[in-house]
Amino acid sequence: MSQSKNNTRFFLLAASLALLAALSGALFFKTLQMRGQNNLQSLIVLPEAKTIADFALIDESGQPFSLGDFKDRWSLLFFGFTNCPDICPNTLYQLQQVRKELLGKLDASEMPVIYLVSVDPDRDTPQKLAEYLSFFDPALKGLTGDDRQLRALTMQLGIVYHVAEHDAEDKEYAVDHSASLVLLSPQATLFGVFPAPQQIGSMSHDLLQVID
């Protein structure tokens, strides 16, 4: 493994740890209080939901997508890419299973919408996102955009990623990214975070606690 890649992964790990420290350190006592009240197992809930500034992405159908499209439904966001060899497919499988567990316990209008936000727009076209997500669950949604557009959202949510330098025609290059899941409220505010590693049972349990 190159020194450059080691440095990138160190940066991602440090940034992820900093995010978790901010959430579970500064908010430690409030989080414990909320977990005690709601019996949460893994979800870190912010004491006050964080307002998110508007952004501009595109969805798996190639249609514009902005902050307002998150409103009126709970949203669960995972940031990754379709060429990911392990973390992304495993996480999407877990989210597929979480959705199955929730289907019989929540009304259709209460079901959280699950999004894969691709941080690899050079390879992940809307069509490729749609095809990839259909292997897991047709209900899963995809989002992407150029680097500037993506960072307009990720920097607000504490998500970090790094795409290795590559030429336009390159098909193989490294992408590193945070593995946390972000939960947005129906008001399109940052409600909480599921830190990695996630467990199907605890995610399902906690979503039922905060949604039902």
mmCIF file of the C-alpha atoms, coordinates in Angstrom:
data_MODEL
# 
_entry.id   MODEL 
# 
loop_
_atom_site.group_PDB 
_atom_site.id 
_atom_site.type_symbol 
_atom_site.label_atom_id 
_atom_site.label_alt_id 
_atom_site.label_comp_id 
_atom_site.label_asym_id 
_atom_site.label_entity_id 
_atom_site.label_seq_id 
_atom_site.pdbx_PDB_ins_code 
_atom_site.Cartn_x 
_atom_site.Cartn_y 
_atom_site.Cartn_z 
_atom_site.occupancy 
_atom_site.B_iso_or_equiv 
_atom_site.pdbx_formal_charge 
_atom_site.auth_seq_id 
_atom_site.auth_comp_id 
_atom_site.auth_asym_id 
_atom_site.auth_atom_id 
_atom_site.pdbx_PDB_model_num 
ATOM 1   C CA . MET A 1 1   ? 0.000   0.000  0.000   1.00 0.00 ? 1   MET A CA 1 
ATOM 2   C CA . SER A 1 2   ? 1.431   3.413  -0.989  1.00 0.00 ? 2   SER A CA 1 
ATOM 3   C CA . GLN A 1 3   ? 2.284   6.111  1.529   1.00 0.00 ? 3   GLN A CA 1 
ATOM 4   C CA . SER A 1 4   ? -0.259  8.377  -0.169  1.00 0.00 ? 4   SER A CA 1 
ATOM 5   C CA . LYS A 1 5   ? -3.043  5.856  0.312   1.00 0.00 ? 5   LYS A CA 1 
ATOM 6   C CA . ASN A 1 6   ? -1.992  5.313  3.919   1.00 0.00 ? 6   ASN A CA 1 
ATOM 7   C CA . ASN A 1 7   ? -2.167  9.058  4.510   1.00 0.00 ? 7   ASN A CA 1 
ATOM 8   C CA . THR A 1 8   ? -5.609  9.252  2.905   1.00 0.00 ? 8   THR A CA 1 
ATOM 9   C CA . ARG A 1 9   ? -6.996  6.447  5.031   1.00 0.00 ? 9   ARG A CA 1 
ATOM 10  C CA . PHE A 1 10  ? -5.427  7.981  8.133   1.00 0.00 ? 10  PHE A CA 1 
ATOM 11  C CA . PHE A 1 11  ? -7.144  11.268 7.289   1.00 0.00 ? 11  PHE A CA 1 
ATOM 12  C CA . LEU A 1 12  ? -10.502 9.548  6.825   1.00 0.00 ? 12  LEU A CA 1 
ATOM 13  C CA . LEU A 1 13  ? -10.131 7.638  10.066  1.00 0.00 ? 13  LEU A CA 1 
ATOM 14  C CA . ALA A 1 14  ? -9.113  10.777 11.954  1.00 0.00 ? 14  ALA A CA 1 
ATOM 15  C CA . ALA A 1 15  ? -11.996 12.762 10.501  1.00 0.00 ? 15  ALA A CA 1 
ATOM 16  C CA . SER A 1 16  ? -14.480 10.017 11.296  1.00 0.00 ? 16  SER A CA 1 
ATOM 17  C CA . LEU A 1 17  ? -13.177 9.761  14.846  1.00 0.00 ? 17  LEU A CA 1 
ATOM 18  C CA . ALA A 1 18  ? -13.431 13.533 15.196  1.00 0.00 ? 18  ALA A CA 1 
ATOM 19  C CA . LEU A 1 19  ? -17.068 13.388 14.102  1.00 0.00 ? 19  LEU A CA 1 
ATOM 20  C CA . LEU A 1 20  ? -17.853 10.631 16.571  1.00 0.00 ? 20  LEU A CA 1 
ATOM 21  C CA . ALA A 1 21  ? -16.008 12.493 19.311  1.00 0.00 ? 21  ALA A CA 1 
ATOM 22  C CA . ALA A 1 22  ? -18.084 15.580 18.632  1.00 0.00 ? 22  ALA A CA 1 
ATOM 23  C CA . LEU A 1 23  ? -21.267 13.575 18.762  1.00 0.00 ? 23  LEU A CA 1 
ATOM 24  C CA . SER A 1 24  ? -20.481 11.185 21.584  1.00 0.00 ? 24  SER A CA 1 
ATOM 25  C CA . GLY A 1 25  ? -18.119 13.414 23.544  1.00 0.00 ? 25  GLY A CA 1 
ATOM 26  C CA . ALA A 1 26  ? -19.607 16.883 23.698  1.00 0.00 ? 26  ALA A CA 1 
ATOM 27  C CA . LEU A 1 27  ? -23.095 15.383 23.547  1.00 0.00 ? 27  LEU A CA 1 
ATOM 28  C CA . PHE A 1 28  ? -22.312 12.420 25.781  1.00 0.00 ? 28  PHE A CA 1 
ATOM 29  C CA . PHE A 1 29  ? -24.663 13.087 28.671  1.00 0.00 ? 29  PHE A CA 1 
ATOM 30  C CA . LYS A 1 30  ? -27.554 14.207 26.476  1.00 0.00 ? 30  LYS A CA 1 
ATOM 31  C CA . THR A 1 31  ? -27.133 11.128 24.312  1.00 0.00 ? 31  THR A CA 1 
ATOM 32  C CA . LEU A 1 32  ? -27.181 8.866  27.349  1.00 0.00 ? 32  LEU A CA 1 
ATOM 33  C CA . GLN A 1 33  ? -30.325 10.593 28.549  1.00 0.00 ? 33  GLN A CA 1 
ATOM 34  C CA . MET A 1 34  ? -32.083 10.105 25.208  1.00 0.00 ? 34  MET A CA 1 
ATOM 35  C CA . ARG A 1 35  ? -30.928 6.494  24.957  1.00 0.00 ? 35  ARG A CA 1 
ATOM 36  C CA . GLY A 1 36  ? -32.236 5.866  28.436  1.00 0.00 ? 36  GLY A CA 1 
ATOM 37  C CA . GLN A 1 37  ? -35.587 7.387  27.585  1.00 0.00 ? 37  GLN A CA 1 
ATOM 38  C CA . ASN A 1 38  ? -35.946 5.752  24.176  1.00 0.00 ? 38  ASN A CA 1 
ATOM 39  C CA . ASN A 1 39  ? -33.912 2.585  24.769  1.00 0.00 ? 39  ASN A CA 1 
ATOM 40  C CA . LEU A 1 40  ? -31.713 3.271  21.750  1.00 0.00 ? 40  LEU A CA 1 
ATOM 41  C CA . GLN A 1 41  ? -29.011 0.725  20.978  1.00 0.00 ? 41  GLN A CA 1 
ATOM 42  C CA . SER A 1 42  ? -26.703 2.362  18.433  1.00 0.00 ? 42  SER A CA 1 
ATOM 43  C CA . LEU A 1 43  ? -28.211 5.577  17.038  1.00 0.00 ? 43  LEU A CA 1 
ATOM 44  C CA . ILE A 1 44  ? -26.475 8.749  18.243  1.00 0.00 ? 44  ILE A CA 1 
ATOM 45  C CA . VAL A 1 45  ? -29.174 11.429 18.390  1.00 0.00 ? 45  VAL A CA 1 
ATOM 46  C CA . LEU A 1 46  ? -28.268 15.095 18.304  1.00 0.00 ? 46  LEU A CA 1 
ATOM 47  C CA . PRO A 1 47  ? -29.757 17.047 21.244  1.00 0.00 ? 47  PRO A CA 1 
ATOM 48  C CA . GLU A 1 48  ? -31.058 19.549 18.693  1.00 0.00 ? 48  GLU A CA 1 
ATOM 49  C CA . ALA A 1 49  ? -31.590 18.669 15.045  1.00 0.00 ? 49  ALA A CA 1 
ATOM 50  C CA . LYS A 1 50  ? -29.095 20.465 12.786  1.00 0.00 ? 50  LYS A CA 1 
ATOM 51  C CA . THR A 1 51  ? -30.397 22.656 9.969   1.00 0.00 ? 51  THR A CA 1 
ATOM 52  C CA . ILE A 1 52  ? -28.977 21.796 6.544   1.00 0.00 ? 52  ILE A CA 1 
ATOM 53  C CA . ALA A 1 53  ? -28.329 24.395 3.832   1.00 0.00 ? 53  ALA A CA 1 
ATOM 54  C CA . ASP A 1 54  ? -29.680 23.686 0.364   1.00 0.00 ? 54  ASP A CA 1 
ATOM 55  C CA . PHE A 1 55  ? -27.631 21.766 -2.208  1.00 0.00 ? 55  PHE A CA 1 
ATOM 56  C CA . ALA A 1 56  ? -28.035 20.469 -5.772  1.00 0.00 ? 56  ALA A CA 1 
ATOM 57  C CA . LEU A 1 57  ? -27.558 16.820 -6.741  1.00 0.00 ? 57  LEU A CA 1 
ATOM 58  C CA . ILE A 1 58  ? -29.144 14.431 -9.253  1.00 0.00 ? 58  ILE A CA 1 
ATOM 59  C CA . ASP A 1 59  ? -31.017 11.219 -8.488  1.00 0.00 ? 59  ASP A CA 1 
ATOM 60  C CA . GLU A 1 60  ? -30.841 7.767  -10.085 1.00 0.00 ? 60  GLU A CA 1 
ATOM 61  C CA . SER A 1 61  ? -33.315 8.926  -12.740 1.00 0.00 ? 61  SER A CA 1 
ATOM 62  C CA . GLY A 1 62  ? -31.130 11.880 -13.713 1.00 0.00 ? 62  GLY A CA 1 
ATOM 63  C CA . GLN A 1 63  ? -33.550 14.365 -12.118 1.00 0.00 ? 63  GLN A CA 1 
ATOM 64  C CA . PRO A 1 64  ? -32.459 17.349 -9.981  1.00 0.00 ? 64  PRO A CA 1 
ATOM 65  C CA . PHE A 1 65  ? -32.544 16.708 -6.244  1.00 0.00 ? 65  PHE A CA 1 
ATOM 66  C CA . SER A 1 66  ? -32.284 19.329 -3.512  1.00 0.00 ? 66  SER A CA 1 
ATOM 67  C CA . LEU A 1 67  ? -32.925 19.732 0.209   1.00 0.00 ? 67  LEU A CA 1 
ATOM 68  C CA . GLY A 1 68  ? -36.693 20.031 -0.213  1.00 0.00 ? 68  GLY A CA 1 
ATOM 69  C CA . ASP A 1 69  ? -36.847 16.504 -1.639  1.00 0.00 ? 69  ASP A CA 1 
ATOM 70  C CA . PHE A 1 70  ? -35.891 15.127 1.779   1.00 0.00 ? 70  PHE A CA 1 
ATOM 71  C CA . LYS A 1 71  ? -38.901 16.728 3.455   1.00 0.00 ? 71  LYS A CA 1 
ATOM 72  C CA . ASP A 1 72  ? -41.980 14.904 4.776   1.00 0.00 ? 72  ASP A CA 1 
ATOM 73  C CA . ARG A 1 73  ? -40.168 11.539 5.102   1.00 0.00 ? 73  ARG A CA 1 
ATOM 74  C CA . TRP A 1 74  ? -37.439 10.134 7.287   1.00 0.00 ? 74  TRP A CA 1 
ATOM 75  C CA . SER A 1 75  ? -34.288 9.629  5.205   1.00 0.00 ? 75  SER A CA 1 
ATOM 76  C CA . LEU A 1 76  ? -31.331 7.325  5.819   1.00 0.00 ? 76  LEU A CA 1 
ATOM 77  C CA . LEU A 1 77  ? -28.187 8.210  3.867   1.00 0.00 ? 77  LEU A CA 1 
ATOM 78  C CA . PHE A 1 78  ? -25.137 6.064  3.128   1.00 0.00 ? 78  PHE A CA 1 
ATOM 79  C CA . PHE A 1 79  ? -22.184 7.550  1.239   1.00 0.00 ? 79  PHE A CA 1 
ATOM 80  C CA . GLY A 1 80  ? -20.260 5.142  -0.994  1.00 0.00 ? 80  GLY A CA 1 
ATOM 81  C CA . PHE A 1 81  ? -19.829 4.011  -4.609  1.00 0.00 ? 81  PHE A CA 1 
ATOM 82  C CA . THR A 1 82  ? -20.839 1.115  -6.834  1.00 0.00 ? 82  THR A CA 1 
ATOM 83  C CA . ASN A 1 83  ? -17.290 -0.180 -7.462  1.00 0.00 ? 83  ASN A CA 1 
ATOM 84  C CA . CYS A 1 84  ? -16.747 -0.588 -3.711  1.00 0.00 ? 84  CYS A CA 1 
ATOM 85  C CA . PRO A 1 85  ? -15.618 -4.179 -3.117  1.00 0.00 ? 85  PRO A CA 1 
ATOM 86  C CA . ASP A 1 86  ? -16.859 -4.796 0.427   1.00 0.00 ? 86  ASP A CA 1 
ATOM 87  C CA . ILE A 1 87  ? -18.172 -2.082 2.756   1.00 0.00 ? 87  ILE A CA 1 
ATOM 88  C CA . CYS A 1 88  ? -20.773 -0.672 0.359   1.00 0.00 ? 88  CYS A CA 1 
ATOM 89  C CA . PRO A 1 89  ? -22.437 -3.915 -0.771  1.00 0.00 ? 89  PRO A CA 1 
ATOM 90  C CA . ASN A 1 90  ? -22.417 -5.214 2.795   1.00 0.00 ? 90  ASN A CA 1 
ATOM 91  C CA . THR A 1 91  ? -24.009 -2.009 4.108   1.00 0.00 ? 91  THR A CA 1 
ATOM 92  C CA . LEU A 1 92  ? -26.622 -1.973 1.350   1.00 0.00 ? 92  LEU A CA 1 
ATOM 93  C CA . TYR A 1 93  ? -27.478 -5.594 2.149   1.00 0.00 ? 93  TYR A CA 1 
ATOM 94  C CA . GLN A 1 94  ? -27.931 -4.598 5.795   1.00 0.00 ? 94  GLN A CA 1 
ATOM 95  C CA . LEU A 1 95  ? -30.144 -1.684 4.796   1.00 0.00 ? 95  LEU A CA 1 
ATOM 96  C CA . GLN A 1 96  ? -32.175 -4.000 2.583   1.00 0.00 ? 96  GLN A CA 1 
ATOM 97  C CA . GLN A 1 97  ? -32.735 -6.271 5.572   1.00 0.00 ? 97  GLN A CA 1 
ATOM 98  C CA . VAL A 1 98  ? -33.573 -3.333 7.843   1.00 0.00 ? 98  VAL A CA 1 
ATOM 99  C CA . ARG A 1 99  ? -36.194 -2.216 5.352   1.00 0.00 ? 99  ARG A CA 1 
ATOM 100 C CA . LYS A 1 100 ? -37.714 -5.712 5.302   1.00 0.00 ? 100 LYS A CA 1 
ATOM 101 C CA . GLU A 1 101 ? -37.945 -5.727 9.089   1.00 0.00 ? 101 GLU A CA 1 
ATOM 102 C CA . LEU A 1 102 ? -39.674 -2.342 9.117   1.00 0.00 ? 102 LEU A CA 1 
ATOM 103 C CA . LEU A 1 103 ? -42.179 -3.079 6.341   1.00 0.00 ? 103 LEU A CA 1 
ATOM 104 C CA . GLY A 1 104 ? -44.668 -4.862 8.549   1.00 0.00 ? 104 GLY A CA 1 
ATOM 105 C CA . LYS A 1 105 ? -44.251 -2.505 11.485  1.00 0.00 ? 105 LYS A CA 1 
ATOM 106 C CA . LEU A 1 106 ? -44.548 0.959  9.935   1.00 0.00 ? 106 LEU A CA 1 
ATOM 107 C CA . ASP A 1 107 ? -47.114 2.499  7.632   1.00 0.00 ? 107 ASP A CA 1 
ATOM 108 C CA . ALA A 1 108 ? -45.922 3.167  4.093   1.00 0.00 ? 108 ALA A CA 1 
ATOM 109 C CA . SER A 1 109 ? -45.817 6.905  4.789   1.00 0.00 ? 109 SER A CA 1 
ATOM 110 C CA . GLU A 1 110 ? -43.581 6.309  7.828   1.00 0.00 ? 110 GLU A CA 1 
ATOM 111 C CA . MET A 1 111 ? -41.008 4.128  6.091   1.00 0.00 ? 111 MET A CA 1 
ATOM 112 C CA . PRO A 1 112 ? -37.613 5.834  5.875   1.00 0.00 ? 112 PRO A CA 1 
ATOM 113 C CA . VAL A 1 113 ? -36.296 6.372  2.360   1.00 0.00 ? 113 VAL A CA 1 
ATOM 114 C CA . ILE A 1 114 ? -32.836 4.853  1.974   1.00 0.00 ? 114 ILE A CA 1 
ATOM 115 C CA . TYR A 1 115 ? -30.284 6.614  -0.241  1.00 0.00 ? 115 TYR A CA 1 
ATOM 116 C CA . LEU A 1 116 ? -26.884 5.637  -1.561  1.00 0.00 ? 116 LEU A CA 1 
ATOM 117 C CA . VAL A 1 117 ? -25.079 8.910  -2.221  1.00 0.00 ? 117 VAL A CA 1 
ATOM 118 C CA . SER A 1 118 ? -22.258 8.087  -4.630  1.00 0.00 ? 118 SER A CA 1 
ATOM 119 C CA . VAL A 1 119 ? -19.030 10.001 -4.091  1.00 0.00 ? 119 VAL A CA 1 
ATOM 120 C CA . ASP A 1 120 ? -17.659 8.576  -7.371  1.00 0.00 ? 120 ASP A CA 1 
ATOM 121 C CA . PRO A 1 121 ? -19.584 10.495 -10.060 1.00 0.00 ? 121 PRO A CA 1 
ATOM 122 C CA . ASP A 1 122 ? -17.052 9.748  -12.811 1.00 0.00 ? 122 ASP A CA 1 
ATOM 123 C CA . ARG A 1 123 ? -18.076 6.091  -12.782 1.00 0.00 ? 123 ARG A CA 1 
ATOM 124 C CA . ASP A 1 124 ? -21.486 6.252  -11.131 1.00 0.00 ? 124 ASP A CA 1 
ATOM 125 C CA . THR A 1 125 ? -23.883 7.675  -13.676 1.00 0.00 ? 125 THR A CA 1 
ATOM 126 C CA . PRO A 1 126 ? -27.568 7.808  -12.732 1.00 0.00 ? 126 PRO A CA 1 
ATOM 127 C CA . GLN A 1 127 ? -28.189 4.748  -14.913 1.00 0.00 ? 127 GLN A CA 1 
ATOM 128 C CA . LYS A 1 128 ? -25.431 2.772  -13.213 1.00 0.00 ? 128 LYS A CA 1 
ATOM 129 C CA . LEU A 1 129 ? -26.740 3.770  -9.786  1.00 0.00 ? 129 LEU A CA 1 
ATOM 130 C CA . ALA A 1 130 ? -30.248 2.620  -10.722 1.00 0.00 ? 130 ALA A CA 1 
ATOM 131 C CA . GLU A 1 131 ? -28.996 -0.736 -12.035 1.00 0.00 ? 131 GLU A CA 1 
ATOM 132 C CA . TYR A 1 132 ? -26.766 -1.310 -9.018  1.00 0.00 ? 132 TYR A CA 1 
ATOM 133 C CA . LEU A 1 133 ? -29.440 -0.500 -6.443  1.00 0.00 ? 133 LEU A CA 1 
ATOM 134 C CA . SER A 1 134 ? -31.996 -2.710 -8.188  1.00 0.00 ? 134 SER A CA 1 
ATOM 135 C CA . PHE A 1 135 ? -29.882 -5.743 -7.253  1.00 0.00 ? 135 PHE A CA 1 
ATOM 136 C CA . PHE A 1 136 ? -30.565 -4.979 -3.583  1.00 0.00 ? 136 PHE A CA 1 
ATOM 137 C CA . ASP A 1 137 ? -34.042 -3.419 -3.501  1.00 0.00 ? 137 ASP A CA 1 
ATOM 138 C CA . PRO A 1 138 ? -35.888 -1.375 -6.149  1.00 0.00 ? 138 PRO A CA 1 
ATOM 139 C CA . ALA A 1 139 ? -37.035 0.946  -3.349  1.00 0.00 ? 139 ALA A CA 1 
ATOM 140 C CA . LEU A 1 140 ? -33.472 2.128  -2.651  1.00 0.00 ? 140 LEU A CA 1 
ATOM 141 C CA . LYS A 1 141 ? -32.645 5.553  -4.083  1.00 0.00 ? 141 LYS A CA 1 
ATOM 142 C CA . GLY A 1 142 ? -29.411 6.928  -5.511  1.00 0.00 ? 142 GLY A CA 1 
ATOM 143 C CA . LEU A 1 143 ? -27.903 10.420 -5.535  1.00 0.00 ? 143 LEU A CA 1 
ATOM 144 C CA . THR A 1 144 ? -24.703 11.880 -6.924  1.00 0.00 ? 144 THR A CA 1 
ATOM 145 C CA . GLY A 1 145 ? -23.146 15.074 -8.280  1.00 0.00 ? 145 GLY A CA 1 
ATOM 146 C CA . ASP A 1 146 ? -19.771 16.578 -9.007  1.00 0.00 ? 146 ASP A CA 1 
ATOM 147 C CA . ASP A 1 147 ? -17.237 17.050 -6.234  1.00 0.00 ? 147 ASP A CA 1 
ATOM 148 C CA . ARG A 1 148 ? -18.322 20.608 -5.457  1.00 0.00 ? 148 ARG A CA 1 
ATOM 149 C CA . GLN A 1 149 ? -21.976 19.600 -5.265  1.00 0.00 ? 149 GLN A CA 1 
ATOM 150 C CA . LEU A 1 150 ? -21.253 16.562 -3.105  1.00 0.00 ? 150 LEU A CA 1 
ATOM 151 C CA . ARG A 1 151 ? -19.147 18.504 -0.635  1.00 0.00 ? 151 ARG A CA 1 
ATOM 152 C CA . ALA A 1 152 ? -21.926 21.071 -0.247  1.00 0.00 ? 152 ALA A CA 1 
ATOM 153 C CA . LEU A 1 153 ? -23.829 18.247 1.480   1.00 0.00 ? 153 LEU A CA 1 
ATOM 154 C CA . THR A 1 154 ? -21.135 16.020 2.978   1.00 0.00 ? 154 THR A CA 1 
ATOM 155 C CA . MET A 1 155 ? -19.348 18.819 4.829   1.00 0.00 ? 155 MET A CA 1 
ATOM 156 C CA . GLN A 1 156 ? -22.590 19.678 6.631   1.00 0.00 ? 156 GLN A CA 1 
ATOM 157 C CA . LEU A 1 157 ? -23.119 16.073 7.704   1.00 0.00 ? 157 LEU A CA 1 
ATOM 158 C CA . GLY A 1 158 ? -19.576 15.319 8.872   1.00 0.00 ? 158 GLY A CA 1 
ATOM 159 C CA . ILE A 1 159 ? -18.991 12.846 6.028   1.00 0.00 ? 159 ILE A CA 1 
ATOM 160 C CA . VAL A 1 160 ? -15.515 12.688 4.499   1.00 0.00 ? 160 VAL A CA 1 
ATOM 161 C CA . TYR A 1 161 ? -14.321 11.015 1.317   1.00 0.00 ? 161 TYR A CA 1 
ATOM 162 C CA . HIS A 1 162 ? -11.332 11.016 -1.000  1.00 0.00 ? 162 HIS A CA 1 
ATOM 163 C CA . VAL A 1 163 ? -11.136 10.005 -4.660  1.00 0.00 ? 163 VAL A CA 1 
ATOM 164 C CA . ALA A 1 164 ? -7.654  9.143  -5.918  1.00 0.00 ? 164 ALA A CA 1 
ATOM 165 C CA . GLU A 1 165 ? -6.330  11.237 -8.766  1.00 0.00 ? 165 GLU A CA 1 
ATOM 166 C CA . HIS A 1 166 ? -7.142  9.668  -12.131 1.00 0.00 ? 166 HIS A CA 1 
ATOM 167 C CA . ASP A 1 167 ? -7.527  10.452 -15.785 1.00 0.00 ? 167 ASP A CA 1 
ATOM 168 C CA . ALA A 1 168 ? -10.974 10.736 -17.334 1.00 0.00 ? 168 ALA A CA 1 
ATOM 169 C CA . GLU A 1 169 ? -10.581 7.400  -19.145 1.00 0.00 ? 169 GLU A CA 1 
ATOM 170 C CA . ASP A 1 170 ? -9.414  5.492  -16.040 1.00 0.00 ? 170 ASP A CA 1 
ATOM 171 C CA . LYS A 1 171 ? -11.767 2.762  -14.851 1.00 0.00 ? 171 LYS A CA 1 
ATOM 172 C CA . GLU A 1 172 ? -9.793  1.601  -11.815 1.00 0.00 ? 172 GLU A CA 1 
ATOM 173 C CA . TYR A 1 173 ? -8.888  3.955  -8.961  1.00 0.00 ? 173 TYR A CA 1 
ATOM 174 C CA . ALA A 1 174 ? -9.344  4.085  -5.208  1.00 0.00 ? 174 ALA A CA 1 
ATOM 175 C CA . VAL A 1 175 ? -12.161 5.796  -3.333  1.00 0.00 ? 175 VAL A CA 1 
ATOM 176 C CA . ASP A 1 176 ? -12.190 6.090  0.471   1.00 0.00 ? 176 ASP A CA 1 
ATOM 177 C CA . HIS A 1 177 ? -15.198 7.272  2.432   1.00 0.00 ? 177 HIS A CA 1 
ATOM 178 C CA . SER A 1 178 ? -16.871 7.422  5.833   1.00 0.00 ? 178 SER A CA 1 
ATOM 179 C CA . ALA A 1 179 ? -19.018 4.388  6.648   1.00 0.00 ? 179 ALA A CA 1 
ATOM 180 C CA . SER A 1 180 ? -21.458 6.078  9.049   1.00 0.00 ? 180 SER A CA 1 
ATOM 181 C CA . LEU A 1 181 ? -25.162 6.295  8.183   1.00 0.00 ? 181 LEU A CA 1 
ATOM 182 C CA . VAL A 1 182 ? -26.900 9.662  8.515   1.00 0.00 ? 182 VAL A CA 1 
ATOM 183 C CA . LEU A 1 183 ? -30.538 9.945  9.604   1.00 0.00 ? 183 LEU A CA 1 
ATOM 184 C CA . LEU A 1 184 ? -32.506 13.003 8.474   1.00 0.00 ? 184 LEU A CA 1 
ATOM 185 C CA . SER A 1 185 ? -35.845 14.000 9.969   1.00 0.00 ? 185 SER A CA 1 
ATOM 186 C CA . PRO A 1 186 ? -39.013 14.723 7.938   1.00 0.00 ? 186 PRO A CA 1 
ATOM 187 C CA . GLN A 1 187 ? -38.081 18.393 8.350   1.00 0.00 ? 187 GLN A CA 1 
ATOM 188 C CA . ALA A 1 188 ? -34.885 17.674 6.361   1.00 0.00 ? 188 ALA A CA 1 
ATOM 189 C CA . THR A 1 189 ? -32.652 18.290 9.381   1.00 0.00 ? 189 THR A CA 1 
ATOM 190 C CA . LEU A 1 190 ? -29.779 16.154 10.666  1.00 0.00 ? 190 LEU A CA 1 
ATOM 191 C CA . PHE A 1 191 ? -31.368 14.029 13.395  1.00 0.00 ? 191 PHE A CA 1 
ATOM 192 C CA . GLY A 1 192 ? -28.688 11.457 14.199  1.00 0.00 ? 192 GLY A CA 1 
ATOM 193 C CA . VAL A 1 193 ? -25.917 9.118  13.087  1.00 0.00 ? 193 VAL A CA 1 
ATOM 194 C CA . PHE A 1 194 ? -25.485 5.352  13.040  1.00 0.00 ? 194 PHE A CA 1 
ATOM 195 C CA . PRO A 1 195 ? -21.705 4.941  13.472  1.00 0.00 ? 195 PRO A CA 1 
ATOM 196 C CA . ALA A 1 196 ? -19.953 1.984  11.844  1.00 0.00 ? 196 ALA A CA 1 
ATOM 197 C CA . PRO A 1 197 ? -20.077 -0.940 12.216  1.00 0.00 ? 197 PRO A CA 1 
ATOM 198 C CA . GLN A 1 198 ? -23.839 -1.233 11.965  1.00 0.00 ? 198 GLN A CA 1 
ATOM 199 C CA . GLN A 1 199 ? -26.031 -4.137 13.025  1.00 0.00 ? 199 GLN A CA 1 
ATOM 200 C CA . ILE A 1 200 ? -29.360 -4.947 11.357  1.00 0.00 ? 200 ILE A CA 1 
ATOM 201 C CA . GLY A 1 201 ? -31.200 -5.615 14.607  1.00 0.00 ? 201 GLY A CA 1 
ATOM 202 C CA . SER A 1 202 ? -30.073 -2.483 16.409  1.00 0.00 ? 202 SER A CA 1 
ATOM 203 C CA . MET A 1 203 ? -30.740 -0.242 13.425  1.00 0.00 ? 203 MET A CA 1 
ATOM 204 C CA . SER A 1 204 ? -34.255 -1.632 13.010  1.00 0.00 ? 204 SER A CA 1 
ATOM 205 C CA . HIS A 1 205 ? -34.906 -1.289 16.738  1.00 0.00 ? 205 HIS A CA 1 
ATOM 206 C CA . ASP A 1 206 ? -33.711 2.310  16.927  1.00 0.00 ? 206 ASP A CA 1 
ATOM 207 C CA . LEU A 1 207 ? -35.575 3.426  13.792  1.00 0.00 ? 207 LEU A CA 1 
ATOM 208 C CA . LEU A 1 208 ? -38.793 2.042  15.258  1.00 0.00 ? 208 LEU A CA 1 
ATOM 209 C CA . GLN A 1 209 ? -38.115 3.909  18.497  1.00 0.00 ? 209 GLN A CA 1 
ATOM 210 C CA . VAL A 1 210 ? -37.713 7.308  16.852  1.00 0.00 ? 210 VAL A CA 1 
ATOM 211 C CA . ILE A 1 211 ? -40.247 6.937  14.012  1.00 0.00 ? 211 ILE A CA 1 
ATOM 212 C CA . ASP A 1 212 ? -43.150 4.940  15.452  1.00 0.00 ? 212 ASP A CA 1 
# 
